[in-house]
Every structure is written in C-alpha cells, then in structure tokens.
C-alpha cells in the first residue's frame, strides 16, 4: 500500500467525541505515524461550514445534516438504551416508552433529537414531561441517579457505566426507532480517498463490526 503521509484535519461532534477520540487517536498514530493529525470538536452546523470553507478535511457527526456541497457517508449505527432510576425499573420490568408517560424524562438536546436519530420521546416535549436539556450523557445519568426518571443513552456509552449503573439499563421494547447513525462528512469535490480510508480503517479497529456500515467494512470509502 505504501505510506500515507501529509496533513489531516478532522472534526468530530461533542456528542460523539468521548466514545471515539481516545481510541481513535491511539490507533491512528500507531498506524499512520507520517500523517499530521489535528482533531477539532465542533457542533454539526459549524463543522459543515468549516468543510465548505476548506478549514477541515472531514467531519464525523450524526447523520442527516448534509447540505448542498457536502457529501455524507454512513460510518456506523448504534442503538439507544434506556437508563432508568431504580424506582422506575422496579415498577416496570419491561420498558416501553408509553409506560413512562408520567415519569421525569431527561434528554440531551443535540445528541438525541436531531431529525429521526432518536425516537418518539423527542416528540413528547409538549406532553407535560419534565425535560432538562443537558450537555453531556454523563450529566444526564447523574441527574437520573439523583432525581429519578429516565434518559436515553447511546450504546457506545455502556462501557463507561459503573456496575451499579449498568443494572439500570434496559433495551427499548416495541417498534420505536431507537438508534442513531454516525456519518463522515466531506466537501463534494474532496479527492483524497486514501486519507479518508485511514479514518475508516482506524474506526474498524475498535467500533464493533456489527455496528459498522456494511459498505465500509467490505469496500472502504470510494469517491
């Protein structure tokens, strides 16, 4: 294959960064020591502007943000799980969203209510739920631990839970769209295919294969 070299400036959204960046940086530097990697955290809107302006090579964010001049390539899909206070799950052995109408719901604004990336909870704001728009999953979990109620957390957060907290996690039952897709965004005239594949190949090293986009696993990124 030869050595990949040069510069890569990558952006990643704050709601995904905690799960990807630590391992991504480690494996990327091992595999591609000749690439000068710079990573910036940006929210989706800022990221797309930076892509269009040529300030960054690519960005990783939740799917569904593409706009004119930007290409979106799905990387992986992760499920959402419900994190319930103990007082909630003792009453409800099987979790269905409609069972929790009366309980406190805590959501994170950017991560969980973009387009259809979460599920019907996001449409429930007008139903008298008590909703706090937190900035991080970690904060949401602590709020639930202290205040009761429930939140939804992405699959990649599960390894970060304590043993006691892991006991508060439930799968979502029923026909609810309970996953989010994570995509790679580039400018539509971007041509550095090998460089993009350094990103995809690094993700493949630690994101579970069943979550990765089938096309990327089989063929990598094709421009």
Protein Blocks (a to p, Z undefined) as FASTA:
>chain_A
ZZaedjddddddfklmmmmmmmmmmmmmmmmmmbccddddddfklmmmmmmnopafbdcd
dehiacehiacddfbdcdddddddfklmmmmmbacfklmmmpccdddfklmmgcjlmcmk
lmmmmnopacdddfbfklmmmmmmmngpjddddfklmmmpcfklmmmpccdedjddfbdd
ddddddfkbcblmlmmmmmmmmmmmpcfklpcfklmmnopaZZ
